[in-house]
């Protein structure tokens, strides 16, 4: 989040997370972290600790919102961090930021049959913010399929909600499911902004892979590799066999999933990696499948490859493989955040200050992130 915002011209004044290993990864990249990074539970942070800023962001845990989780919603142990963020903003009386940016998985939209998302939007309305949700896929920028729901919140007059139907239209950033939710909830104060089309992704999986030699320790043993191959369904095995018989090496990614109470290996070969996840119990580790010229080789994606898949090519990785995979699986795509910053946050902030008859000296950001370490 910080890297994407900084590329859009913002300055970070405060950051928060509950995970010590996340802080260690952050500190390795931002030398001034000790002056602005608060390691703490967001529910216990008083608003007086927060500087006056133009933007507050919240990327709270998705565990209780995603389809892969228990779907306990915003009342769940992890995703309830959203309410900690809301409480801080509520207590920043007289100096609430003009902009908020909320980020989470698209499952937020359907959690508890949509009630969680409705409650969250109404809570933001109660704080004086009109809301505008968009869905953006990282594959528009990097070779990773990673749809995320972003909500831009702007402090404004609630009567602006009356103009929604004149300005709203379904688009790539507001697909049908999101459009239907917006139209079916007229009680929410929406502020829908017309946005340009996101770019079309140019990079493929091959472009981000490290050239590891055949004898590198990262490659799995023959027995372990064969076991993975045998976990594939007939359909996926046929694709793998075709790759193996190919004249040139080609690549795919594999996730293990439980199908009919059985662990199955599912192969993807469209040049786009699956969504990076936090490795809990091994299920979230994304596997690279390389095949061709009668051979096949298997290994996990490396931390550096995961960094590239997040658009953080030069990120300094001073962590164990598990820590790095967990960190990148919990992160946001850098160029996606930059696109939102340049096409939404910056112009809206300028409009806000014109409306308020004042101009900011420096655009600033406050980043809140609370995660639970597996």
Buried (B, 14 or more C-beta within 10 A) or exposed (E): BBBBBBBBEBEBBBBBBBBEBBBBBBBBBBEEBEEBBBBEEBBEBEBEEBEEBBBBBBBBBBBBBBEBBEBBBBEBEBBBBBBBBBBBBBEBEEEBBBBBBBBBBBBBBBBBEBEBBBBBBBBBBEBBBBBBBBBBBBBBBBBBBBBBBBBBBBBBEEEBBEEBEEEBEEBBBBBEEBBEBBEEBEEBBBBBBEBEEBEEBEBBBEEBBEEBEEEEEBBBEEEEBEEBBEBBEEEBBEBBBEBBEEEEBBBBBBBBEEEEEEEBBBBBBEBBBBBBBBBEEEBBBBBBBBBBEEEBBBBBBBBBBBBBBBBBEEBEBEBEBBBBBBBBBBBBBBBBBBBBBBBBBBEBBEEBBEEEEEEEEEBBBBBBBBBBEB
